[in-house]
């Protein structure tokens, strides 16, 4: 079959690598792709938000299945456009993708269906938001309602910071129209865990847990980024936590979306906080996480296409989803200065070390081809992933592999997965 993957980041490279292993696939395309994806797929110069061009390409090439990677096209309704063109596509339609597209919607959904989450209030008037803050407990969390590249969340330690945050989001429009509405949320403490899942509208199958590192600097300092590294599984995601989430969160979310007339088919990413009172939902995403996909998908035993088609056909209950009894760690190699400002265009060396090296992966995020060279083309450049029998071994392997790659202004955190050592996992 012919498969088209939409997107250009490390997540899409991880999806492409997983899809390419399927015996069902004989031709793989990616739009627009990157310099790593082009080694396993034919990349075409169509952007993820060019819906009509994507539909026309898929019809012209007689694509059997399209997999949509990023959040913007999902929330924008790409799945609807492709389906209207008679194409088979994996991902939530616009009505279902609102689960990620509007934080106010997802919070209201959780409140209505008693899914455990932080207490909150929603505002579309900055004056009302400021008045509410006067009586709120600190610290407090401010969230732009819409998509903001994973950066629309501010943790404010005091009233002064919170007021400045409201101005930044709602008046200065730091995150554009995503800040027209704001969610003000109770600050929760505990371990964060990410759990990805396949969903077919009624059945949900949970993938292996993971934990992301969002801050730019060691010790979780510095600005929020799209993710500086991750590990899987999380030693903090215990059987007890899993039982609780299956009982009160996972199926409850799928059932709630169906009850609202928004049946969800695709990937639901559960961002969880393990609080003293039990697990709480921090956020939902309507697609694979990035870089969570880079540590979860390499450990999946199943044929990716079989699982994806079961989600589309509503037969996910017949899939026995399995993962390797090992661990994986991903270290992001970024451009120094990310996420604020950085230079691009530096030649990347050492990528050949990953060819035919079992258990080691180099997922491209911000790269492009320049003649015979592959050069840096973004803030997050590469995701170096390694597996191991234990989390500590996987972490050691990932950092060893990170040394194989060289480019000018290379930057990475040195403590990805340090929590593993603290947990003694």
C-alpha atoms as a printed R data frame, in Angstrom:
    type eleno elety resid chain resno       x      y      z
1   ATOM     1    CA   UNK     A     1   0.000  0.000  0.000
2   ATOM     2    CA   UNK     A     2   0.950  3.652 -0.435
3   ATOM     3    CA   UNK     A     3   1.160  5.742  2.743
4   ATOM     4    CA   UNK     A     4   1.497  9.524  3.141
5   ATOM     5    CA   UNK     A     5   2.722 11.060  6.411
6   ATOM     6    CA   UNK     A     6   2.033 14.758  6.980
7   ATOM     7    CA   UNK     A     7   4.621 16.752  8.966
8   ATOM     8    CA   UNK     A     8   8.320 17.538  9.151
9   ATOM     9    CA   UNK     A     9   9.566 16.964 12.699
10  ATOM    10    CA   UNK     A    10  11.125 14.312 14.888
11  ATOM    11    CA   UNK     A    11   7.690 12.892 15.673
12  ATOM    12    CA   UNK     A    12   7.003 12.372 11.972
13  ATOM    13    CA   UNK     A    13  10.429 10.754 11.496
14  ATOM    14    CA   UNK     A    14   9.598  8.320 14.332
15  ATOM    15    CA   UNK     A    15   6.185  7.591 12.761
16  ATOM    16    CA   UNK     A    16   7.797  7.101  9.336
17  ATOM    17    CA   UNK     A    17  10.411  4.717 10.757
18  ATOM    18    CA   UNK     A    18   7.667  2.675 12.415
19  ATOM    19    CA   UNK     A    19   5.465  2.649  9.295
20  ATOM    20    CA   UNK     A    20   8.419  1.713  7.061
21  ATOM    21    CA   UNK     A    21   8.848 -1.541  9.025
22  ATOM    22    CA   UNK     A    22   5.365 -2.726  8.030
23  ATOM    23    CA   UNK     A    23   5.240 -5.473  5.403
24  ATOM    24    CA   UNK     A    24   1.999 -3.875  4.180
25  ATOM    25    CA   UNK     A    25   3.780 -0.718  2.934
26  ATOM    26    CA   UNK     A    26   5.562 -0.653 -0.407
27  ATOM    27    CA   UNK     A    27   5.659  3.142 -0.976
28  ATOM    28    CA   UNK     A    28   6.037  5.866  1.639
29  ATOM    29    CA   UNK     A    29   5.650  9.614  1.087
30  ATOM    30    CA   UNK     A    30   6.071 12.494  3.531
31  ATOM    31    CA   UNK     A    31   4.918 16.103  3.150
32  ATOM    32    CA   UNK     A    32   7.056 18.088  3.606
33  ATOM    33    CA   UNK     A    33   9.432 15.792  5.550
34  ATOM    34    CA   UNK     A    34  13.067 16.530  6.384
35  ATOM    35    CA   UNK     A    35  16.573 15.325  5.591
36  ATOM    36    CA   UNK     A    36  16.227 12.262  7.817
37  ATOM    37    CA   UNK     A    37  12.784 11.228  6.612
38  ATOM    38    CA   UNK     A    38  13.923 11.432  2.984
39  ATOM    39    CA   UNK     A    39  16.192  8.450  3.622
40  ATOM    40    CA   UNK     A    40  13.137  6.197  4.081
41  ATOM    41    CA   UNK     A    41  10.379  8.085  2.242
42  ATOM    42    CA   UNK     A    42   9.862 10.266 -0.807
43  ATOM    43    CA   UNK     A    43   9.482 13.820  0.490
44  ATOM    44    CA   UNK     A    44   7.212 16.227 -1.353
45  ATOM    45    CA   UNK     A    45   7.295 20.033 -0.943
46  ATOM    46    CA   UNK     A    46   3.778 20.515  0.416
47  ATOM    47    CA   UNK     A    47   3.264 22.172  3.802
48  ATOM    48    CA   UNK     A    48   1.171 20.584  6.548
49  ATOM    49    CA   UNK     A    49  -1.375 23.421  6.338
50  ATOM    50    CA   UNK     A    50  -1.801 23.263  2.551
51  ATOM    51    CA   UNK     A    51  -4.949 21.148  2.788
52  ATOM    52    CA   UNK     A    52  -6.135 21.237 -0.829
53  ATOM    53    CA   UNK     A    53  -2.648 20.526 -2.178
54  ATOM    54    CA   UNK     A    54  -2.342 17.558  0.164
55  ATOM    55    CA   UNK     A    55  -5.749 16.212 -0.909
56  ATOM    56    CA   UNK     A    56  -4.904 16.638 -4.586
57  ATOM    57    CA   UNK     A    57  -1.524 14.932 -4.144
58  ATOM    58    CA   UNK     A    58  -3.076 12.016 -2.266
59  ATOM    59    CA   UNK     A    59  -5.690 11.521 -4.993
60  ATOM    60    CA   UNK     A    60  -3.144 11.864 -7.794
61  ATOM    61    CA   UNK     A    61  -0.792  9.300 -6.244
62  ATOM    62    CA   UNK     A    62  -3.688  7.042 -5.182
63  ATOM    63    CA   UNK     A    63  -2.567  7.116 -1.546
64  ATOM    64    CA   UNK     A    64  -4.166  4.307  0.466
65  ATOM    65    CA   UNK     A    65  -3.615  5.862  3.899
66  ATOM    66    CA   UNK     A    66  -2.631  9.301  5.191
67  ATOM    67    CA   UNK     A    67  -1.287  9.761  8.734
68  ATOM    68    CA   UNK     A    68  -1.402 13.337 10.075
69  ATOM    69    CA   UNK     A    69   1.370 14.101 12.587
70  ATOM    70    CA   UNK     A    70   1.168 17.706 13.897
71  ATOM    71    CA   UNK     A    71  -1.522 19.464 15.912
72  ATOM    72    CA   UNK     A    72  -2.154 22.505 13.675
73  ATOM    73    CA   UNK     A    73  -3.531 20.600 10.652
74  ATOM    74    CA   UNK     A    74  -5.586 18.311 12.907
75  ATOM    75    CA   UNK     A    75  -7.197 21.208 14.771
76  ATOM    76    CA   UNK     A    76  -7.581 23.060 11.464
77  ATOM    77    CA   UNK     A    77  -9.590 20.230  9.909
78  ATOM    78    CA   UNK     A    78  -7.202 18.492  7.502
79  ATOM    79    CA   UNK     A    79  -8.774 15.122  8.289
80  ATOM    80    CA   UNK     A    80 -12.193 16.479  7.255
81  ATOM    81    CA   UNK     A    81 -10.795 17.786  3.951
82  ATOM    82    CA   UNK     A    82  -9.121 14.467  3.146
83  ATOM    83    CA   UNK     A    83 -12.195 12.432  4.084
84  ATOM    84    CA   UNK     A    84 -14.383 14.695  1.934
85  ATOM    85    CA   UNK     A    85 -12.054 13.860 -0.966
86  ATOM    86    CA   UNK     A    86 -12.771 10.177 -0.408
87  ATOM    87    CA   UNK     A    87  -9.397  9.453  1.197
88  ATOM    88    CA   UNK     A    88  -8.577  7.121  4.087
89  ATOM    89    CA   UNK     A    89  -6.913  9.058  6.900
90  ATOM    90    CA   UNK     A    90  -5.715  8.486 10.470
91  ATOM    91    CA   UNK     A    91  -6.306 11.263 12.977
92  ATOM    92    CA   UNK     A    92  -9.190 13.032 14.700
93  ATOM    93    CA   UNK     A    93 -11.519 15.240 12.663
94  ATOM    94    CA   UNK     A    94 -11.902 18.909 13.541
95  ATOM    95    CA   UNK     A    95 -14.782 18.277 15.962
96  ATOM    96    CA   UNK     A    96 -12.703 15.772 17.941
97  ATOM    97    CA   UNK     A    97  -9.340 17.599 17.692
98  ATOM    98    CA   UNK     A    98 -10.858 20.416 19.773
99  ATOM    99    CA   UNK     A    99  -9.804 18.214 22.702
100 ATOM   100    CA   UNK     A   100  -6.356 19.764 22.128
101 ATOM   101    CA   UNK     A   101  -7.419 22.852 20.183
102 ATOM   102    CA   UNK     A   102  -9.257 24.451 23.109
103 ATOM   103    CA   UNK     A   103  -8.084 24.102 26.704
104 ATOM   104    CA   UNK     A   104 -11.369 25.644 27.846
105 ATOM   105    CA   UNK     A   105 -13.295 22.906 26.001
106 ATOM   106    CA   UNK     A   106 -11.187 20.117 27.505
107 ATOM   107    CA   UNK     A   107 -11.447 21.545 31.033
108 ATOM   108    CA   UNK     A   108 -15.234 21.910 30.699
109 ATOM   109    CA   UNK     A   109 -15.424 18.337 29.380
110 ATOM   110    CA   UNK     A   110 -13.508 17.023 32.391
111 ATOM   111    CA   UNK     A   111 -15.694 18.969 34.791
112 ATOM   112    CA   UNK     A   112 -18.922 17.743 33.149
113 ATOM   113    CA   UNK     A   113 -17.866 14.088 33.117
114 ATOM   114    CA   UNK     A   114 -16.045 14.094 36.484
115 ATOM   115    CA   UNK     A   115 -12.599 13.342 35.050
116 ATOM   116    CA   UNK     A   116 -10.008 14.336 37.683
117 ATOM   117    CA   UNK     A   117  -8.135 17.548 36.855
118 ATOM   118    CA   UNK     A   118  -7.046 20.809 38.497
119 ATOM   119    CA   UNK     A   119  -9.665 23.348 39.607
120 ATOM   120    CA   UNK     A   120  -9.965 26.192 37.094
121 ATOM   121    CA   UNK     A   121 -11.858 29.193 35.747
122 ATOM   122    CA   UNK     A   122 -12.085 30.445 32.141
123 ATOM   123    CA   UNK     A   123 -12.073 34.089 31.009
124 ATOM   124    CA   UNK     A   124 -12.371 35.967 27.725
125 ATOM   125    CA   UNK     A   125 -12.186 39.399 29.409
126 ATOM   126    CA   UNK     A   126  -8.750 40.394 30.805
127 ATOM   127    CA   UNK     A   127 -10.351 42.651 33.449
128 ATOM   128    CA   UNK     A   128 -12.392 39.756 34.820
129 ATOM   129    CA   UNK     A   129  -9.286 37.551 34.821
130 ATOM   130    CA   UNK     A   130  -7.318 40.172 36.766
131 ATOM   131    CA   UNK     A   131 -10.146 40.577 39.291
132 ATOM   132    CA   UNK     A   132 -10.229 36.796 39.838
133 ATOM   133    CA   UNK     A   133  -6.491 36.709 40.486
134 ATOM   134    CA   UNK     A   134  -6.872 39.121 43.418
135 ATOM   135    CA   UNK     A   135  -8.507 36.370 45.484
136 ATOM   136    CA   UNK     A   136  -6.726 33.323 44.009
137 ATOM   137    CA   UNK     A   137  -4.090 31.209 45.763
138 ATOM   138    CA   UNK     A   138  -0.523 31.404 44.469
139 ATOM   139    CA   UNK     A   139   1.340 29.936 42.667
140 ATOM   140    CA   UNK     A   140  -1.153 29.677 39.804
141 ATOM   141    CA   UNK     A   141  -1.141 28.492 36.196
142 ATOM   142    CA   UNK     A   142  -2.231 30.547 33.165
143 ATOM   143    CA   UNK     A   143  -2.995 28.780 29.883
144 ATOM   144    CA   UNK     A   144  -3.752 30.321 26.511
145 ATOM   145    CA   UNK     A   145  -6.894 28.565 25.293
146 ATOM   146    CA   UNK     A   146  -5.678 27.673 21.800
147 ATOM   147    CA   UNK     A   147  -2.592 26.086 20.252
148 ATOM   148    CA   UNK     A   148   0.699 27.805 21.119
149 ATOM   149    CA   UNK     A   149   3.420 25.379 19.997
150 ATOM   150    CA   UNK     A   150   3.509 23.852 23.466
151 ATOM   151    CA   UNK     A   151   4.541 27.185 24.999
152 ATOM   152    CA   UNK     A   152   1.227 28.813 25.967
153 ATOM   153    CA   UNK     A   153   1.429 27.910 29.658
154 ATOM   154    CA   UNK     A   154   2.772 30.260 32.350
155 ATOM   155    CA   UNK     A   155   3.428 29.220 35.950
156 ATOM   156    CA   UNK     A   156   3.168 32.345 38.086
157 ATOM   157    CA   UNK     A   157   4.641 32.398 41.593
158 ATOM   158    CA   UNK     A   158   2.865 35.537 42.839
159 ATOM   159    CA   UNK     A   159   0.108 38.020 42.012
160 ATOM   160    CA   UNK     A   160   2.457 40.400 40.212
161 ATOM   161    CA   UNK     A   161   3.672 37.646 37.876
162 ATOM   162    CA   UNK     A   162   0.114 36.451 37.290
163 ATOM   163    CA   UNK     A   163  -1.119 39.926 36.327
164 ATOM   164    CA   UNK     A   164   1.820 40.343 33.969
165 ATOM   165    CA   UNK     A   165   0.976 36.922 32.481
166 ATOM   166    CA   UNK     A   166  -2.621 37.911 31.772
167 ATOM   167    CA   UNK     A   167  -1.371 41.039 29.996
168 ATOM   168    CA   UNK     A   168   1.153 38.997 28.014
169 ATOM   169    CA   UNK     A   169  -1.406 36.406 26.857
170 ATOM   170    CA   UNK     A   170  -4.614 38.422 26.472
171 ATOM   171    CA   UNK     A   171  -3.512 41.983 25.710
172 ATOM   172    CA   UNK     A   172  -0.032 41.729 24.170
173 ATOM   173    CA   UNK     A   173  -1.165 38.596 22.268
174 ATOM   174    CA   UNK     A   174   2.165 36.812 22.728
175 ATOM   175    CA   UNK     A   175   0.494 33.639 21.451
176 ATOM   176    CA   UNK     A   176  -1.759 35.388 18.922
177 ATOM   177    CA   UNK     A   177  -5.446 34.542 18.825
178 ATOM   178    CA   UNK     A   178  -4.771 31.513 21.033
179 ATOM   179    CA   UNK     A   179  -4.840 33.996 23.904
180 ATOM   180    CA   UNK     A   180  -8.296 35.440 23.177
181 ATOM   181    CA   UNK     A   181  -9.522 33.191 25.964
182 ATOM   182    CA   UNK     A   182  -7.527 32.128 29.027
183 ATOM   183    CA   UNK     A   183  -7.774 29.270 31.528
184 ATOM   184    CA   UNK     A   184  -6.605 30.081 35.053
185 ATOM   185    CA   UNK     A   185  -5.826 26.865 36.857
186 ATOM   186    CA   UNK     A   186  -4.892 25.582 40.287
187 ATOM   187    CA   UNK     A   187  -1.167 24.842 40.579
188 ATOM   188    CA   UNK     A   188  -0.581 21.143 41.195
189 ATOM   189    CA   UNK     A   189   2.587 19.451 42.419
190 ATOM   190    CA   UNK     A   190   3.862 15.966 41.703
191 ATOM   191    CA   UNK     A   191   5.558 13.907 39.017
192 ATOM   192    CA   UNK     A   192   4.499 14.488 35.424
193 ATOM   193    CA   UNK     A   193   3.886 11.463 33.222
194 ATOM   194    CA   UNK     A   194   2.865 11.262 29.565
195 ATOM   195    CA   UNK     A   195   0.685  8.413 28.346
196 ATOM   196    CA   UNK     A   196  -0.095  7.952 24.639
197 ATOM   197    CA   UNK     A   197  -3.051  5.916 23.446
198 ATOM   198    CA   UNK     A   198  -4.678  4.598 20.290
199 ATOM   199    CA   UNK     A   199  -8.424  5.270 20.064
200 ATOM   200    CA   UNK     A   200 -11.046  4.065 17.546
201 ATOM   201    CA   UNK     A   201 -14.011  6.116 18.786
202 ATOM   202    CA   UNK     A   202 -15.070  3.683 21.482
203 ATOM   203    CA   UNK     A   203 -12.072  1.496 22.431
204 ATOM   204    CA   UNK     A   204  -8.805  2.826 23.857
205 ATOM   205    CA   UNK     A   205  -5.460  0.991 23.979
206 ATOM   206    CA   UNK     A   206  -2.726  2.472 26.171
207 ATOM   207    CA   UNK     A   207   0.878  2.669 24.979
208 ATOM   208    CA   UNK     A   208   3.940  2.621 27.226
209 ATOM   209    CA   UNK     A   209   4.347  5.626 29.555
210 ATOM   210    CA   UNK     A   210   6.962  8.338 29.065
211 ATOM   211    CA   UNK     A   211   8.251 11.490 30.725
212 ATOM   212    CA   UNK     A   212   9.265 14.661 28.901
213 ATOM   213    CA   UNK     A   213  11.699 17.438 29.885
214 ATOM   214    CA   UNK     A   214  10.313 20.800 28.728
215 ATOM   215    CA   UNK     A   215  12.772 23.300 30.165
216 ATOM   216    CA   UNK     A   216  15.784 24.393 28.112
217 ATOM   217    CA   UNK     A   217  18.366 24.037 30.891
218 ATOM   218    CA   UNK     A   218  19.666 21.374 33.259
219 ATOM   219    CA   UNK     A   219  17.744 21.003 36.491
220 ATOM   220    CA   UNK     A   220  14.538 22.021 34.685
221 ATOM   221    CA   UNK     A   221  15.653 25.643 34.482
222 ATOM   222    CA   UNK     A   222  15.252 28.176 31.697
223 ATOM   223    CA   UNK     A   223  12.457 28.699 29.205
224 ATOM   224    CA   UNK     A   224   9.850 26.153 28.148
225 ATOM   225    CA   UNK     A   225  10.652 24.422 24.844
226 ATOM   226    CA   UNK     A   226   8.962 21.879 22.640
227 ATOM   227    CA   UNK     A   227  10.857 19.233 24.640
228 ATOM   228    CA   UNK     A   228  14.567 18.643 25.314
229 ATOM   229    CA   UNK     A   229  14.388 14.894 25.859
230 ATOM   230    CA   UNK     A   230  12.306 12.085 27.223
231 ATOM   231    CA   UNK     A   231  12.386  8.541 28.577
232 ATOM   232    CA   UNK     A   232  10.098  5.519 28.541
233 ATOM   233    CA   UNK     A   233   8.706  3.864 30.550
234 ATOM   234    CA   UNK     A   234   8.276  6.127 33.568
235 ATOM   235    CA   UNK     A   235   9.178  4.364 36.834
236 ATOM   236    CA   UNK     A   236   6.573  6.570 38.520
237 ATOM   237    CA   UNK     A   237   3.753  5.151 36.401
238 ATOM   238    CA   UNK     A   238   2.982  2.200 38.667
239 ATOM   239    CA   UNK     A   239   0.317 -0.495 38.385
240 ATOM   240    CA   UNK     A   240  -1.681  1.405 40.985
241 ATOM   241    CA   UNK     A   241  -1.542  4.589 38.890
242 ATOM   242    CA   UNK     A   242  -2.448  2.620 35.756
243 ATOM   243    CA   UNK     A   243  -5.478  1.040 37.458
244 ATOM   244    CA   UNK     A   244  -6.711  4.432 38.670
245 ATOM   245    CA   UNK     A   245  -6.316  6.055 35.253
246 ATOM   246    CA   UNK     A   246  -8.062  3.208 33.472
247 ATOM   247    CA   UNK     A   247 -10.946  3.489 35.899
248 ATOM   248    CA   UNK     A   248 -11.375  7.280 36.023
249 ATOM   249    CA   UNK     A   249  -9.535  8.923 33.104
250 ATOM   250    CA   UNK     A   250  -8.834  6.962 29.908
251 ATOM   251    CA   UNK     A   251 -12.107  5.288 28.970
252 ATOM   252    CA   UNK     A   252 -14.015  8.127 30.630
253 ATOM   253    CA   UNK     A   253 -12.442 10.594 28.179
254 ATOM   254    CA   UNK     A   254 -13.265  8.453 25.125
255 ATOM   255    CA   UNK     A   255 -16.847  7.972 26.356
256 ATOM   256    CA   UNK     A   256 -17.218 11.693 27.094
257 ATOM   257    CA   UNK     A   257 -16.141 12.671 23.571
258 ATOM   258    CA   UNK     A   258 -18.574 10.153 22.070
259 ATOM   259    CA   UNK     A   259 -21.380 11.445 24.300
260 ATOM   260    CA   UNK     A   260 -20.673 14.986 23.082
261 ATOM   261    CA   UNK     A   261 -21.102 13.880 19.463
262 ATOM   262    CA   UNK     A   262 -17.363 14.172 18.871
263 ATOM   263    CA   UNK     A   263 -16.165 10.548 18.596
264 ATOM   264    CA   UNK     A   264 -12.370 10.497 18.698
265 ATOM   265    CA   UNK     A   265 -10.342  8.330 16.309
266 ATOM   266    CA   UNK     A   266  -6.588  8.708 16.438
267 ATOM   267    CA   UNK     A   267  -4.078  9.369 19.190
268 ATOM   268    CA   UNK     A   268  -4.961 10.824 22.583
269 ATOM   269    CA   UNK     A   269  -1.954 11.997 24.576
270 ATOM   270    CA   UNK     A   270  -2.710 12.214 28.301
271 ATOM   271    CA   UNK     A   271  -0.473 14.620 30.188
272 ATOM   272    CA   UNK     A   272  -0.816 13.524 33.823
273 ATOM   273    CA   UNK     A   273   0.265 14.945 37.175
274 ATOM   274    CA   UNK     A   274   0.707 12.365 39.921
275 ATOM   275    CA   UNK     A   275  -0.481 14.392 42.914
276 ATOM   276    CA   UNK     A   276  -0.846 13.381 46.559
277 ATOM   277    CA   UNK     A   277  -4.588 13.029 45.894
278 ATOM   278    CA   UNK     A   278  -4.027 10.776 42.897
279 ATOM   279    CA   UNK     A   279  -3.453 11.250 39.149
280 ATOM   280    CA   UNK     A   280  -4.913 14.376 37.537
281 ATOM   281    CA   UNK     A   281  -5.122 15.359 33.857
282 ATOM   282    CA   UNK     A   282  -2.827 18.285 33.077
283 ATOM   283    CA   UNK     A   283  -3.641 18.397 29.377
284 ATOM   284    CA   UNK     A   284  -4.816 16.444 26.387
285 ATOM   285    CA   UNK     A   285  -3.097 16.369 23.018
286 ATOM   286    CA   UNK     A   286  -4.761 14.960 19.921
287 ATOM   287    CA   UNK     A   287  -1.617 13.414 18.396
288 ATOM   288    CA   UNK     A   288   1.679 11.696 19.195
289 ATOM   289    CA   UNK     A   289   3.894 13.715 21.517
290 ATOM   290    CA   UNK     A   290   7.208 15.076 20.311
291 ATOM   291    CA   UNK     A   291   9.650 13.771 21.585
292 ATOM   292    CA   UNK     A   292   7.527 11.112 23.345
293 ATOM   293    CA   UNK     A   293   6.913  9.301 20.042
294 ATOM   294    CA   UNK     A   294  10.680  8.894 19.663
295 ATOM   295    CA   UNK     A   295  10.910  6.661 22.763
296 ATOM   296    CA   UNK     A   296   7.531  4.919 22.612
297 ATOM   297    CA   UNK     A   297   7.292  3.849 18.960
298 ATOM   298    CA   UNK     A   298  10.712  2.121 18.776
299 ATOM   299    CA   UNK     A   299   9.544 -0.118 21.637
300 ATOM   300    CA   UNK     A   300   6.204 -1.074 20.028
301 ATOM   301    CA   UNK     A   301   6.063 -4.703 18.857
302 ATOM   302    CA   UNK     A   302   2.943 -4.363 16.707
303 ATOM   303    CA   UNK     A   303   2.761 -3.563 13.009
304 ATOM   304    CA   UNK     A   304   1.969  0.184 13.039
305 ATOM   305    CA   UNK     A   305  -0.296 -0.050  9.991
306 ATOM   306    CA   UNK     A   306  -2.398 -2.834 11.521
307 ATOM   307    CA   UNK     A   307  -3.022 -0.740 14.639
308 ATOM   308    CA   UNK     A   308  -3.776  2.448 12.674
309 ATOM   309    CA   UNK     A   309  -6.225  0.647 10.383
310 ATOM   310    CA   UNK     A   310  -7.973 -0.900 13.406
311 ATOM   311    CA   UNK     A   311  -8.481  2.616 14.784
312 ATOM   312    CA   UNK     A   312 -10.019  3.758 11.495
313 ATOM   313    CA   UNK     A   313 -12.210  0.646 11.149
314 ATOM   314    CA   UNK     A   314 -13.402  0.593 14.762
315 ATOM   315    CA   UNK     A   315 -11.809 -2.792 15.468
316 ATOM   316    CA   UNK     A   316  -9.155 -1.740 17.981
317 ATOM   317    CA   UNK     A   317 -10.644 -4.132 20.545
318 ATOM   318    CA   UNK     A   318  -9.166 -6.963 18.433
319 ATOM   319    CA   UNK     A   319  -5.590 -5.620 18.720
320 ATOM   320    CA   UNK     A   320  -3.242 -6.932 21.409
321 ATOM   321    CA   UNK     A   321  -0.990 -3.885 21.805
322 ATOM   322    CA   UNK     A   322   2.479 -4.924 23.013
323 ATOM   323    CA   UNK     A   323   5.755 -3.223 23.872
324 ATOM   324    CA   UNK     A   324   9.284 -4.497 24.393
325 ATOM   325    CA   UNK     A   325  10.319 -5.218 27.985
326 ATOM   326    CA   UNK     A   326  13.089 -2.642 27.715
327 ATOM   327    CA   UNK     A   327  13.545  1.127 28.011
328 ATOM   328    CA   UNK     A   328  14.389  4.052 25.748
329 ATOM   329    CA   UNK     A   329  15.854  7.521 26.291
330 ATOM   330    CA   UNK     A   330  15.863 10.402 23.797
331 ATOM   331    CA   UNK     A   331  18.274 13.339 24.093
332 ATOM   332    CA   UNK     A   332  17.494 16.362 21.930
333 ATOM   333    CA   UNK     A   333  20.448 17.964 20.177
334 ATOM   334    CA   UNK     A   334  19.428 21.604 19.766
335 ATOM   335    CA   UNK     A   335  20.876 24.811 18.369
336 ATOM   336    CA   UNK     A   336  22.428 26.920 21.131
337 ATOM   337    CA   UNK     A   337  20.060 29.770 21.937
338 ATOM   338    CA   UNK     A   338  16.882 27.731 21.396
339 ATOM   339    CA   UNK     A   339  14.035 28.521 22.032
340 ATOM   340    CA   UNK     A   340  14.731 32.263 21.604
341 ATOM   341    CA   UNK     A   341  17.229 32.850 18.780
342 ATOM   342    CA   UNK     A   342  19.788 30.652 17.082
343 ATOM   343    CA   UNK     A   343  21.723 30.252 13.857
344 ATOM   344    CA   UNK     A   344  21.000 27.624 11.200
345 ATOM   345    CA   UNK     A   345  22.864 26.100  8.276
346 ATOM   346    CA   UNK     A   346  25.688 24.271 10.081
347 ATOM   347    CA   UNK     A   347  26.883 20.976  8.609
348 ATOM   348    CA   UNK     A   348  26.005 17.909 10.717
349 ATOM   349    CA   UNK     A   349  28.636 15.190 10.966
350 ATOM   350    CA   UNK     A   350  28.543 11.656 12.371
351 ATOM   351    CA   UNK     A   351  25.043 10.633 11.249
352 ATOM   352    CA   UNK     A   352  26.417  7.566  9.463
353 ATOM   353    CA   UNK     A   353  27.211  6.019 12.872
354 ATOM   354    CA   UNK     A   354  23.499  5.270 13.316
355 ATOM   355    CA   UNK     A   355  23.165  3.242 10.127
356 ATOM   356    CA   UNK     A   356  22.647 -0.448 10.879
357 ATOM   357    CA   UNK     A   357  23.346  0.115 14.583
358 ATOM   358    CA   UNK     A   358  20.700 -1.871 16.446
359 ATOM   359    CA   UNK     A   359  18.999 -0.080 19.333
360 ATOM   360    CA   UNK     A   360  20.217  3.396 18.329
361 ATOM   361    CA   UNK     A   361  18.136  5.935 16.428
362 ATOM   362    CA   UNK     A   362  18.689  9.474 15.196
363 ATOM   363    CA   UNK     A   363  15.358 11.168 14.492
364 ATOM   364    CA   UNK     A   364  15.647 14.380 12.479
365 ATOM   365    CA   UNK     A   365  13.629 17.420 13.538
366 ATOM   366    CA   UNK     A   366  15.225 20.635 12.236
367 ATOM   367    CA   UNK     A   367  17.404 19.473  9.337
368 ATOM   368    CA   UNK     A   368  17.580 19.952  5.574
369 ATOM   369    CA   UNK     A   369  19.799 18.821  2.729
370 ATOM   370    CA   UNK     A   370  22.284 21.295  1.248
371 ATOM   371    CA   UNK     A   371  24.015 19.634 -1.673
372 ATOM   372    CA   UNK     A   372  25.768 16.561 -0.308
373 ATOM   373    CA   UNK     A   373  25.519 17.820  3.275
374 ATOM   374    CA   UNK     A   374  22.780 17.673  5.885
375 ATOM   375    CA   UNK     A   375  22.622 20.960  7.791
376 ATOM   376    CA   UNK     A   376  20.829 22.363 10.823
377 ATOM   377    CA   UNK     A   377  17.498 24.007 10.040
378 ATOM   378    CA   UNK     A   378  15.757 24.599 13.362
379 ATOM   379    CA   UNK     A   379  15.954 24.948 17.120
380 ATOM   380    CA   UNK     A   380  15.531 21.279 17.871
381 ATOM   381    CA   UNK     A   381  17.805 19.584 15.348
382 ATOM   382    CA   UNK     A   382  17.986 15.874 16.188
383 ATOM   383    CA   UNK     A   383  16.553 13.406 18.674
384 ATOM   384    CA   UNK     A   384  19.174 10.827 19.600
385 ATOM   385    CA   UNK     A   385  17.371  7.792 20.998
386 ATOM   386    CA   UNK     A   386  18.810  4.595 22.432
387 ATOM   387    CA   UNK     A   387  17.276  1.539 24.043
388 ATOM   388    CA   UNK     A   388  18.605 -0.605 26.858
389 ATOM   389    CA   UNK     A   389  17.584 -3.382 29.224
390 ATOM   390    CA   UNK     A   390  17.070 -0.779 31.956
391 ATOM   391    CA   UNK     A   391  16.399  2.947 31.968
392 ATOM   392    CA   UNK     A   392  19.905  3.621 33.291
393 ATOM   393    CA   UNK     A   393  21.439  1.576 30.461
394 ATOM   394    CA   UNK     A   394  19.272  3.300 27.868
395 ATOM   395    CA   UNK     A   395  20.280  6.683 29.289
396 ATOM   396    CA   UNK     A   396  23.983  5.811 29.167
397 ATOM   397    CA   UNK     A   397  23.588  4.567 25.583
398 ATOM   398    CA   UNK     A   398  21.734  7.713 24.488
399 ATOM   399    CA   UNK     A   399  24.386 10.047 25.893
400 ATOM   400    CA   UNK     A   400  27.150  7.954 24.340
401 ATOM   401    CA   UNK     A   401  25.389  8.153 20.956
402 ATOM   402    CA   UNK     A   402  24.895 11.907 21.346
403 ATOM   403    CA   UNK     A   403  28.705 12.199 21.212
404 ATOM   404    CA   UNK     A   404  28.717 10.658 17.727
405 ATOM   405    CA   UNK     A   405  27.070 13.749 16.264
406 ATOM   406    CA   UNK     A   406  28.834 17.071 15.763
407 ATOM   407    CA   UNK     A   407  27.694 20.448 14.462
408 ATOM   408    CA   UNK     A   408  28.553 24.033 15.317
409 ATOM   409    CA   UNK     A   409  26.449 25.501 18.188
410 ATOM   410    CA   UNK     A   410  25.263 22.018 19.285
411 ATOM   411    CA   UNK     A   411  23.504 22.164 22.654
412 ATOM   412    CA   UNK     A   412  21.856 19.523 24.829
413 ATOM   413    CA   UNK     A   413  20.790 19.001 28.402
414 ATOM   414    CA   UNK     A   414  23.023 16.669 30.416
415 ATOM   415    CA   UNK     A   415  20.348 15.441 32.830
416 ATOM   416    CA   UNK     A   416  17.641 13.837 30.681
417 ATOM   417    CA   UNK     A   417  16.246 10.965 32.710
418 ATOM   418    CA   UNK     A   418  18.049 11.921 35.896
419 ATOM   419    CA   UNK     A   419  14.781 11.175 37.696
420 ATOM   420    CA   UNK     A   420  15.431  7.558 36.732
421 ATOM   421    CA   UNK     A   421  18.411  7.459 39.117
422 ATOM   422    CA   UNK     A   422  16.379  9.122 41.870
423 ATOM   423    CA   UNK     A   423  13.713  6.442 41.521
424 ATOM   424    CA   UNK     A   424  16.293  3.676 41.483
425 ATOM   425    CA   UNK     A   425  14.690  2.213 38.357
